[in-house]
């Protein structure tokens, strides 16, 4: 025998939202621990007045986390001069080697000596092969400066290590660091030169180590920092020594 329900039963479901709940703060008086009403908060000057004990106090530190959370970090687009290659868990980036004093000083010295020998040749009549040899030697540092576009620093993350290589190899030796030791990456600017530092955790405590030095463009340094942290899954946080 069929029975029809006397009443219809409906289950009311709440609307579910996937959006994160907005953060909020209640300001409490530091003297009496009473909640300060919103009418007593000066949002512009970050000053509050407590009705319970009649004191005035700043509250900017109480809402600093709210203010920081509203400032999304701007993503840096890859600037010209940086090459990047990604394959599975491997990341490789390259950047042009900076011009150092070791590249400039030989050119200045040889050019000065060549100038002196040339003047002596015209005035004193020394054998021509002496200034000629000096002119030939001057071509080597000049050629080296023209070849700078092919001189690069390679940064590679693979096999649980960070590898840093200078090619062609100069006075700087190749280095590698274990990924498990890396805590943070940050940028430090000194006298207009940007350097990328790495904080590592070791048995003797934290250590600050240079990864890249003398990066003339801050946008290049920001991009390198961004991609390294993104690949390693490091959450960016402020470091006292970093460039703001």
ABEGO torsion letter per residue (X at the ends): XBBBBABBBBBBBBBBBABBBBBBBBBBBAAAGBBBBAAABBAAAGBBBBAAAGBBBBAAAAAAAAAAAABBBBBBBBBBGBBBBBBEABBBBBBBBBBBAAAAAAAAAAAAAAAAAAAAAAAAGBBAAAAAAAAAAAAAAAAAAAAAAABBBBBBBBGGBBBBBBOBBBABBBBBBBAAABABBBBBBBGGBBBBBBBBBBAAEBBBBBABBGBABAAAAAAAAAAAAAAAGBBBBBBAABBX
